[in-house]
Amino acid sequence: MRSLTGPKKKRNFTAFYRAEPRMEHAFNIFLIIMAILALFVFIALHFFEAGYGYLFDRRYGPPVPNRIGWVVMESPVFILMCVLWAASDRMLQAAPLTLFLLFQAHYLQRAFIFPLLIRGNSKMPLGIVLMGTLFNTLNALMQGGWIFYVSPADYYDGWFAKPYIYIGGALFLAGMVINLHSDYIIRHLRKPGDTRHYIPRGGMFRYVSSANYFGELLEWVGFAIASWSWAGAVFAWWTFANLAPRAASLRRRYEREFGEEFTRLKRKRIIPFIY
């Protein structure tokens, strides 16, 4: 991945993204802080379960409807990325536009389609919604900031002659398919009115207990490769730091609730055959 330093055209969106060396330096510090925060999150989540979904916990705040929670939590990144893209003079350049469309495809589904598909009247804690909203806003500044403003003006020239976009794009799309298929399996575990828990089966659930998380992790590893940026790498690290401990917590919950019925499946937590 190239250094964040180098000649660039001047941007006109906000002083944070101007081409002055001090702003490049500020962006580097921003990425370092985000990476360190992800490490703290990774450690903390081994002691405190993120209390939503199957692991719902009222200690994280009053409950709000899942549909509302997901829209409030995920829509800021979609909206802010649109603003950053529209304000940039790179908005029609092929490589930045392709990365923008990949990124937005995930959040269009997650913020506006996924909530409509949620069954039942499940809830999530308000604290989780607010923390997710904050992270997603910062992540839009990381990804949109790098792609449209901070990266050198010629960084994405000839990008389609390089392997990054093809390898990363293929991984991203494969991860998105796995994520969507796994979410479909989870949504259809129960019949209307049923409140029992079931072991997800089929698809990548043959190999991991949190196949939906594996799909999402694969997406953002792919995006980091496609963008070939430290901003993308920090996001992939955040995804692992957030989802890997949660996958471990879910696996323990399955073991307690289903016992040998689950353990004999010998699934890994989030990465097939590895972890």
N, C-alpha and C positions, 0 to 999 in steps of 0.2 A: 504494500500500500504506500502511496506517495505521501511525502510530508505535507502538512497543511500549509507550509510556507511556499511562496512562489508568486510570480506576477499575476495580477488579476485586473479585470475591468472594475471600475467603481460601481457599486450598487446604490440604489436610491430608496430602498425600503425602510431601513432603520440603521441607526449608527452601530448597532451591535454587529451588523454584517458588512460594514465598510471594509475596504481592502487594506486599511492601515495595519502595520505590523502589530500594534497593540491589540487590535481586535482579533487578529489571527491567534495571538497569544492567549487572549481571553477565551476564545473558542477551545483551544487546546486544554486550558485549565478546566473549562466546563466539562469536557469529555473525561478528564482524569477524575474529577469530583464524582461524576455519574458512575464511573467504573468502580470507584471506591465504595460509593453508596450501595451498589449492587452486591459487593462483597459482604457488607454489613447485613443486607437483606437476606442473602444466602445463609449466613450464619444464624441470624435471628429466627428464620423460618424453620430451622431444625429444633427450635425450642417452643415456638408459638405457631400453631397452625393458622393459616389464612382462612378465617371463618366464613366461607361462603359455599354455596352448592351443597354437596354431600357433607361438608364439614362446617355447616352453618353454625355460627356462634354469636349470641346476642351481646357478648362483651365488646364487640367491635362497633356497637352503635345500634340505634333503633332500626328495625327492619323496614325496607322499602320494597315495592314490587320488583321482581327480577327484570321485567321488561323495561321499566323506567330506569332502573339502576344501570342496565347495560347501555341504554341510549345515552344517559348522562355521562357515563364513564368513558365511552368509546368515541362519541361524536366529536369532542374537541380536537382530537388529532386529525380527523378527516377534514374538519372545517379549517383549521389553522394551516394544514398542508395546502389546501386550495388557495388560501390567501397568499402564502409564501410563493407558490407557483405563479399565481396571476400577477404578482408584483415584480416578478423577476424578468430580466431580459433574456433568460434562457428558456422561457416557457415553451417555445416551439422547437428547441434543439432536440434531436432524435433521442440521444441517450438519456439526458435528464427527464425527458417526457416519458420514456419507457419505464424508468425507475419510478417515476411519479405514479404511473398507471398501475404498476405492480403493487406498490405500497397501498394505494387507494382501493384497489380491488379487495384486499383483505379487510380494510376498515369500512368499506361500504357494506360488506356482508356482516361484519361484526357489530357495527353500530346501528344499522337500519333494517337488515333482513333477519339476522339471527334472533333479535328480540321478538319479532313477530312470530317466529316458529316455536318459541318456548311454550310448553304445555303446562297446564295446571296453574296454581297461584303461589308458586314458590317465591321466596323473598331473599334479599341479601342485606347485610348490615350497611348503614349509611357510611360508616367509617371506611369500609372497603371501597365504596363508590368514590368518596372524596380522594382517597389515596390513589386510586386508579386514574381519576381525572387529572390529578397533579402530574403523575408520571407521564401520561399520554401527551399532555401539553408540552412538557419538557422534551419528550421524544420527538415531537413534531419540529421543535427548534433544532434538535440534533440532526435529524435526517434532512429536513427541508433546508436548514441552514447550510449544511455541507453541500448538498446537491446543487442548490440554486445560487448560493452566495459566497461561501467560504472557499470552495475548491478552486484551484487555478482555472483561469479562463479557458485554457486549452486542455483541461484534464480529461474531458470526455470526447475530445476529437478522435475520430477513428475508432471509437469504442466497439463498433460492430466487427472490426477486424481482429479484436482481441478475444480470448476465451472466456473472460470473466462473466460477461452478460449471458452467454449461452449456458455455462455450467451453473451459475447462480440462478438464472431464470428457470432452468429445468428443476433444480432442487426446490425453488420457491413454489412452482406449480405443483410438483409432486407432494410437497408438504401441505399445500392448500387442499388438494384432493383428499389426502389422508385426514386432515382436520375436519373437513365437511362431512366425509363419510362416517367418521367416528362420532361426530355430533349427532348425525342421523341415527346411528345405532343407540346412543344414549337416550335420545328423545323417544324412541319407540320401545324402550324397556318395559314401560308400564302401559296398561290399558286405562282408558278414562275412569277416574275414580279410585284407581289403585294407588296406595301410598307406600307399598313395600319397596325394599331395595333389591336389586338384582345384579348379578355379575355380567358386565358387558361381554359379548362374545362376537366373533367374526372380525373380518378386516385385520387391522394391525393389533387389535386386542388379542390376537393369538399369541403375540410376542411381548406385549407390554400391558400393564394394567391401566396406563393413562395414554392411550393411543392418540386422543385428541391433542394432548400436550406435545407428544412427539411430533405430530404434524405441524403444530405451530412453531416448535423449535426448529424444525427443518426449513420452514418458510423463511425464518429470519436469518438463519445461517446462509441460506441461498441468497437472500437480499444483501447480506454483508459482502458476499463474494461478487454479486452482480454490480454493486456500487463500488467495490474495492476501496473501502473507506474505513477509517477508525470509528467514525460515527456509526456505521452499520455494525461493526464488530462489537462496539459497546452495547448496542441494542440486542444483539444475539446473546451476549454475556448476561444482560439483564433478564432476557427471556429464560435462560437456563437457571439463573439465580432465583428467579421467582417460581418457576414451574417444577424444577427438580425436587426441591424439598416438599412441595405440595404433592407431587406424585408419590414420594416416599410416605407421606402422611396418609394418602388415600390407600396405598397398598397395606399399611398397617391396619387401617379401618376395615378393609376387606377381609384381612386375616382374622381379625377379632369377630367380625359378624358372620363370616361364612366358613371359617376354619379350614378343614381339609378339602372341602369342596373347591376352595380357591387356591390353597397352597399347592395342591397337586398339579395345577396348571403350569407351575414353574415359570411364571411370567417375570420379566424384568420390570423395573419401575417406569422408565420413560424412554430409554434408548435400547432398541432390540439387541439382545445377546451381550450387552455391555453393562448397563446400569438400570 
